[in-house]
Amino acid sequence: MRRLRRNRTAILGGVMLLLLIIGSVGAPVFSPYNPIIIDGASLYQPPNWQHFFGTDELGRDIFTRVLYGGQISLWVGVVSVGISVTAGLIFGFAAGYFTGWTDDIIMRCMDVMLAFPGIMLAIAVVATLGISMTNLMIAVGISFIPHYTRVVRASVLAAKVNLYVDAARVIGCRDLRIMVRHILPNAVTSVIIIATLGLGAAILIAAGLSFLGLGAQPPTPEWGSMVARGRSFLRLYWWICTFPGATVMVTVMSINLLGDGLRDALDPRWRQRIA
């Protein structure tokens, strides 16, 4: 925590992310408007004191929809990363600890998944399972599984050759106890770092899928779908898609800043390696 507090960019990213979370969770408190109800008397209003981000083609307050959209986007990112981390830990531990044919089968499957761009793999999963927010989270989570699997496998391979692992095996510890008690603490740091950085990427891919119409469906307020609907009015009513798009950018940037600082704090040797 002391090293993290010294990193000003990480603190900036953390503060920005905290403000976004507070704004999204407290959306009913910060805005008196409903994000779904149509207001025919407020169509295409530019940013003003009543509507900070203006209104859209249906008279809905964009600031309100951005706040409520944060609830969906942040939740999608957290659940997607949770799916990726859980599957990555299982596959990575199996591949790194048991090696042999288990390692070969798992890693060849991961290589096949890595051959596809993440968003293309997510599109294929959504197309197979159907369009819904649940399937969107599953699709984004599946697309990141190979990255976590490779990181966990590398950490396990490095940790299992230590003497304390051999000592635990000699005194009769079972494989599961060795993995959980002695190897997992050495792998969890890398997982935390990549999960923090992966949260921003997951939110970005989820917004991209919603932009393509494969995620949240109208009238649900979601950042990607808001950008998709506003692009048709970009020349005349720029605020309809600019503010949701800027929110995605700020969210991903804040998560990346915090993730970089967390990486430096958890692994102080990183600066020495890149110096």
Kinemage of the C-alpha trace (Angstrom):
@kinemage 1
@onewidth
@group {chain A} dominant
@subgroup {mainchain}
@vectorlist {calphas} color= white
{ca met a 1} P 0.000 0.000 0.000
{ca arg a 2} L 2.892 2.384 0.662
{ca arg a 3} L 4.310 1.743 -2.799
{ca leu a 4} L 0.867 2.154 -4.350
{ca arg a 5} L 0.278 5.470 -2.563
{ca arg a 6} L 3.516 6.855 -3.996
{ca asn a 7} L 2.273 6.234 -7.536
{ca arg a 8} L 0.310 9.362 -8.440
{ca thr a 9} L -1.067 7.995 -11.697
{ca ala a 10} L -2.379 4.918 -9.889
{ca ile a 11} L -4.055 7.108 -7.277
{ca leu a 12} L -5.569 9.221 -10.063
{ca gly a 13} L -6.890 6.089 -11.765
{ca gly a 14} L -8.281 4.764 -8.507
{ca val a 15} L -10.049 8.033 -7.709
{ca met a 16} L -11.560 8.225 -11.196
{ca leu a 17} L -12.753 4.626 -10.985
{ca leu a 18} L -14.187 5.194 -7.514
{ca leu a 19} L -16.124 8.227 -8.736
{ca leu a 20} L -17.514 6.208 -11.647
{ca ile a 21} L -18.597 3.422 -9.296
{ca ile a 22} L -20.208 5.866 -6.864
{ca gly a 23} L -22.003 7.630 -9.708
{ca ser a 24} L -23.297 4.369 -11.161
{ca val a 25} L -24.420 2.863 -7.865
{ca gly a 26} L -25.983 6.138 -6.733
{ca ala a 27} L -27.616 6.944 -10.086
{ca pro a 28} L -31.116 7.373 -8.573
{ca val a 29} L -29.656 9.892 -6.123
{ca phe a 30} L -27.588 11.932 -8.592
{ca ser a 31} L -30.248 12.226 -11.294
{ca pro a 32} L -34.012 12.820 -10.993
{ca tyr a 33} L -34.746 11.494 -14.482
{ca asn a 34} L -35.779 8.025 -15.605
{ca pro a 35} L -33.318 6.477 -18.084
{ca ile a 36} L -36.023 4.738 -20.136
{ca ile a 37} L -39.144 6.940 -20.169
{ca ile a 38} L -39.572 8.993 -23.370
{ca asp a 39} L -39.987 12.778 -23.050
{ca gly a 40} L -41.340 14.272 -26.275
{ca ala a 41} L -40.846 17.839 -25.024
{ca ser a 42} L -37.079 17.463 -24.540
{ca leu a 43} L -35.856 16.055 -27.854
{ca tyr a 44} L -32.267 16.800 -28.954
{ca gln a 45} L -31.472 19.285 -26.208
{ca pro a 46} L -27.776 20.211 -26.082
{ca pro a 47} L -25.878 20.075 -22.766
{ca asn a 48} L -27.366 22.575 -20.309
{ca trp a 49} L -27.893 23.029 -16.580
{ca gln a 50} L -30.969 20.783 -16.565
{ca his a 51} L -29.442 18.069 -18.744
{ca phe a 52} L -25.677 18.039 -18.196
{ca phe a 53} L -25.011 15.754 -21.194
{ca gly a 54} L -28.057 16.824 -23.216
{ca thr a 55} L -30.916 14.594 -24.340
{ca asp a 56} L -31.215 12.004 -27.103
{ca glu a 57} L -33.637 11.524 -29.999
{ca leu a 58} L -36.342 10.353 -27.561
{ca gly a 59} L -35.865 13.124 -25.011
{ca arg a 60} L -34.116 10.913 -22.455
{ca asp a 61} L -31.439 12.474 -20.274
{ca ile a 62} L -28.044 11.199 -21.463
{ca phe a 63} L -26.309 11.869 -18.142
{ca thr a 64} L -28.858 9.640 -16.417
{ca arg a 65} L -28.458 6.911 -19.013
{ca val a 66} L -24.663 7.074 -18.687
{ca leu a 67} L -24.924 6.610 -14.916
{ca tyr a 68} L -27.315 3.680 -15.201
{ca gly a 69} L -25.240 2.257 -18.043
{ca gly a 70} L -22.258 2.167 -15.705
{ca gln a 71} L -24.082 -0.358 -13.534
{ca ile a 72} L -24.382 -2.705 -16.502
{ca ser a 73} L -20.907 -2.170 -17.986
{ca leu a 74} L -19.036 -2.479 -14.681
{ca trp a 75} L -21.030 -5.553 -13.685
{ca val a 76} L -20.358 -7.161 -17.078
{ca gly a 77} L -16.646 -6.487 -16.648
{ca val a 78} L -16.488 -7.933 -13.126
{ca val a 79} L -18.468 -11.078 -13.983
{ca ser a 80} L -16.521 -11.643 -17.207
{ca val a 81} L -13.188 -11.349 -15.425
{ca gly a 82} L -14.475 -13.663 -12.685
{ca ile a 83} L -15.308 -16.313 -15.287
{ca ser a 84} L -11.910 -15.906 -16.945
{ca val a 85} L -9.956 -16.027 -13.680
{ca thr a 86} L -11.811 -19.087 -12.365
{ca ala a 87} L -11.358 -21.068 -15.573
{ca gly a 88} L -7.781 -19.816 -15.983
{ca leu a 89} L -6.833 -20.964 -12.478
{ca ile a 90} L -8.304 -24.440 -13.063
{ca phe a 91} L -6.749 -24.987 -16.475
{ca gly a 92} L -3.471 -23.255 -15.589
{ca phe a 93} L -2.950 -25.301 -12.436
{ca ala a 94} L -3.804 -28.536 -14.227
{ca ala a 95} L -1.431 -27.777 -17.087
{ca gly a 96} L 1.447 -26.484 -14.960
{ca tyr a 97} L 1.289 -28.972 -12.094
{ca phe a 98} L 0.583 -32.259 -13.857
{ca thr a 99} L 2.369 -31.449 -17.172
{ca gly a 100} L 2.625 -34.344 -19.662
{ca trp a 101} L -0.414 -35.050 -21.822
{ca thr a 102} L -2.627 -32.900 -19.596
{ca asp a 103} L -0.433 -29.895 -20.315
{ca asp a 104} L -0.334 -30.686 -24.035
{ca ile a 105} L -4.103 -30.989 -24.416
{ca ile a 106} L -4.941 -27.866 -22.404
{ca met a 107} L -2.320 -25.645 -23.990
{ca arg a 108} L -3.137 -26.755 -27.536
{ca cys a 109} L -6.766 -25.830 -26.872
{ca met a 110} L -5.613 -22.456 -25.540
{ca asp a 111} L -3.452 -21.958 -28.644
{ca val a 112} L -6.486 -22.570 -30.846
{ca met a 113} L -8.493 -19.996 -28.868
{ca leu a 114} L -5.632 -17.491 -29.059
{ca ala a 115} L -5.597 -17.870 -32.847
{ca phe a 116} L -8.852 -15.883 -32.932
{ca pro a 117} L -9.040 -12.196 -31.968
{ca gly a 118} L -10.795 -11.803 -28.631
{ca ile a 119} L -13.781 -9.915 -29.994
{ca met a 120} L -14.202 -12.396 -32.865
{ca leu a 121} L -14.240 -15.281 -30.408
{ca ala a 122} L -16.784 -13.429 -28.262
{ca ile a 123} L -18.968 -12.789 -31.320
{ca ala a 124} L -18.879 -16.494 -32.167
{ca val a 125} L -19.902 -17.440 -28.622
{ca val a 126} L -22.788 -14.927 -28.576
{ca ala a 127} L -23.934 -16.091 -31.999
{ca thr a 128} L -23.971 -19.673 -30.701
{ca leu a 129} L -25.641 -19.040 -27.333
{ca gly a 130} L -27.977 -16.233 -28.374
{ca ile a 131} L -28.191 -12.497 -27.706
{ca ser a 132} L -28.572 -11.634 -24.008
{ca met a 133} L -26.560 -9.943 -21.272
{ca thr a 134} L -25.854 -13.285 -19.598
{ca asn a 135} L -24.478 -14.740 -22.809
{ca leu a 136} L -22.505 -11.539 -23.363
{ca met a 137} L -20.738 -11.960 -20.027
{ca ile a 138} L -20.048 -15.622 -20.771
{ca ala a 139} L -18.694 -14.748 -24.208
{ca val a 140} L -16.344 -12.054 -22.914
{ca gly a 141} L -15.203 -14.335 -20.097
{ca ile a 142} L -14.440 -17.204 -22.486
{ca ser a 143} L -12.450 -14.928 -24.798
{ca phe a 144} L -9.986 -14.110 -21.992
{ca ile a 145} L -9.517 -17.624 -20.592
{ca pro a 146} L -6.342 -18.386 -22.622
{ca his a 147} L -4.542 -15.319 -21.255
{ca tyr a 148} L -5.160 -16.253 -17.621
{ca thr a 149} L -4.378 -19.917 -18.284
{ca arg a 150} L -0.960 -19.096 -19.708
{ca val a 151} L -0.088 -16.732 -16.850
{ca val a 152} L -1.174 -19.217 -14.172
{ca arg a 153} L 0.640 -22.093 -15.883
{ca ala a 154} L 3.889 -20.094 -16.007
{ca ser a 155} L 3.573 -19.177 -12.319
{ca val a 156} L 2.880 -22.789 -11.340
{ca leu a 157} L 5.833 -24.091 -13.348
{ca ala a 158} L 8.109 -21.577 -11.621
{ca ala a 159} L 6.749 -22.270 -8.117
{ca lys a 160} L 6.543 -26.060 -8.119
{ca val a 161} L 10.333 -26.517 -8.440
{ca asn a 162} L 10.974 -24.766 -5.104
{ca leu a 163} L 12.266 -26.776 -2.185
{ca tyr a 164} L 9.256 -26.139 0.034
{ca val a 165} L 7.039 -27.853 -2.546
{ca asp a 166} L 9.342 -30.884 -2.529
{ca ala a 167} L 9.308 -30.854 1.280
{ca ala a 168} L 5.496 -30.777 1.332
{ca arg a 169} L 5.387 -33.679 -1.097
{ca val a 170} L 7.890 -35.693 1.014
{ca ile a 171} L 5.849 -35.347 4.222
{ca gly a 172} L 2.814 -36.736 2.414
{ca cys a 173} L 0.771 -33.688 1.397
{ca arg a 174} L -1.769 -34.398 -1.306
{ca asp a 175} L -1.612 -32.647 -4.674
{ca leu a 176} L -4.651 -30.487 -3.950
{ca arg a 177} L -3.182 -29.255 -0.656
{ca ile a 178} L 0.153 -28.497 -2.309
{ca met a 179} L -1.533 -26.519 -5.068
{ca val a 180} L -3.806 -24.535 -2.764
{ca arg a 181} L -1.512 -24.050 0.238
{ca his a 182} L 1.952 -23.742 -1.304
{ca ile a 183} L 1.682 -22.834 -4.993
{ca leu a 184} L -1.451 -20.664 -5.207
{ca pro a 185} L -0.010 -17.822 -3.044
{ca asn a 186} L 2.838 -17.501 -5.539
{ca ala a 187} L 0.489 -17.384 -8.530
{ca val a 188} L -2.188 -15.115 -7.122
{ca thr a 189} L -0.119 -11.917 -7.492
{ca ser a 190} L 0.175 -12.320 -11.250
{ca val a 191} L -3.517 -13.167 -11.494
{ca ile a 192} L -4.516 -10.040 -9.549
{ca ile a 193} L -2.426 -7.837 -11.826
{ca ile a 194} L -3.699 -9.276 -15.091
{ca ala a 195} L -7.282 -9.370 -13.779
{ca thr a 196} L -7.145 -5.661 -12.933
{ca leu a 197} L -5.820 -4.819 -16.381
{ca gly a 198} L -8.226 -7.278 -17.996
{ca leu a 199} L -11.228 -5.567 -16.408
{ca gly a 200} L -10.805 -2.581 -18.706
{ca ala a 201} L -10.405 -4.807 -21.760
{ca ala a 202} L -13.528 -6.776 -20.800
{ca ile a 203} L -15.592 -3.582 -20.490
{ca leu a 204} L -14.276 -2.411 -23.860
{ca ile a 205} L -15.136 -5.685 -25.628
{ca ala a 206} L -18.569 -5.794 -23.978
{ca ala a 207} L -19.246 -2.246 -25.186
{ca gly a 208} L -18.067 -3.249 -28.650
{ca leu a 209} L -20.450 -6.212 -28.741
{ca ser a 210} L -23.332 -4.022 -27.606
{ca phe a 211} L -22.346 -1.515 -30.296
{ca leu a 212} L -22.745 -4.325 -32.840
{ca gly a 213} L -26.151 -5.219 -31.406
{ca leu a 214} L -25.007 -8.414 -29.678
{ca gly a 215} L -25.342 -7.201 -26.102
{ca ala a 216} L -27.806 -4.937 -24.336
{ca gln a 217} L -30.950 -4.275 -26.347
{ca pro a 218} L -33.010 -1.046 -26.377
{ca pro a 219} L -34.213 0.610 -24.267
{ca thr a 220} L -31.609 -0.703 -21.784
{ca pro a 221} L -29.027 2.055 -21.099
{ca glu a 222} L -25.627 0.607 -21.973
{ca trp a 223} L -22.608 2.586 -23.135
{ca gly a 224} L -21.913 0.610 -26.310
{ca ser a 225} L -25.519 0.564 -27.479
{ca met a 226} L -25.823 4.306 -26.710
{ca val a 227} L -22.847 5.030 -28.962
{ca ala a 228} L -24.374 2.852 -31.686
{ca arg a 229} L -27.693 4.713 -31.561
{ca gly a 230} L -26.037 8.127 -31.428
{ca arg a 231} L -23.709 7.658 -34.402
{ca ser a 232} L -26.587 8.383 -36.807
{ca phe a 233} L -26.928 11.866 -35.301
{ca leu a 234} L -23.218 12.624 -34.901
{ca arg a 235} L -23.051 15.597 -37.291
{ca leu a 236} L -26.007 17.494 -35.867
{ca tyr a 237} L -26.301 16.188 -32.292
{ca trp a 238} L -22.758 15.223 -31.343
{ca trp a 239} L -23.469 14.861 -27.617
{ca ile a 240} L -25.703 11.784 -28.035
{ca cys a 241} L -22.777 9.423 -28.653
{ca thr a 242} L -19.820 11.560 -27.522
{ca phe a 243} L -20.495 11.396 -23.798
{ca pro a 244} L -21.125 7.607 -23.627
{ca gly a 245} L -17.998 7.031 -25.721
{ca ala a 246} L -15.953 9.358 -23.531
{ca thr a 247} L -17.204 7.512 -20.452
{ca val a 248} L -15.964 4.211 -21.872
{ca met a 249} L -12.579 5.826 -22.571
{ca val a 250} L -12.290 7.325 -19.078
{ca thr a 251} L -13.340 4.052 -17.417
{ca val a 252} L -10.831 1.931 -19.318
{ca met a 253} L -8.075 4.515 -18.804
{ca ser a 254} L -8.682 4.705 -15.045
{ca ile a 255} L -8.610 0.905 -14.731
{ca asn a 256} L -5.382 0.716 -16.735
{ca leu a 257} L -3.733 3.406 -14.614
{ca leu a 258} L -4.729 1.593 -11.434
{ca gly a 259} L -3.628 -1.748 -12.874
{ca asp a 260} L -0.201 -0.416 -13.834
{ca gly a 261} L 0.282 1.009 -10.366
{ca leu a 262} L -0.877 -2.215 -8.756
{ca arg a 263} L 1.596 -4.161 -10.874
{ca asp a 264} L 4.461 -1.933 -9.729
{ca ala a 265} L 3.336 -2.132 -6.100
{ca leu a 266} L 2.984 -5.913 -6.002
{ca asp a 267} L 6.164 -6.546 -7.983
{ca pro a 268} L 8.732 -3.812 -7.192
{ca arg a 269} L 11.304 -5.653 -9.330
{ca trp a 270} L 9.281 -4.718 -12.424
{ca arg a 271} L 10.821 -1.254 -12.597
{ca gln a 272} L 14.282 -2.794 -12.408
{ca arg a 273} L 13.489 -5.177 -15.286
{ca ile a 274} L 12.215 -2.417 -17.583
{ca ala a 275} L 14.835 0.166 -16.563
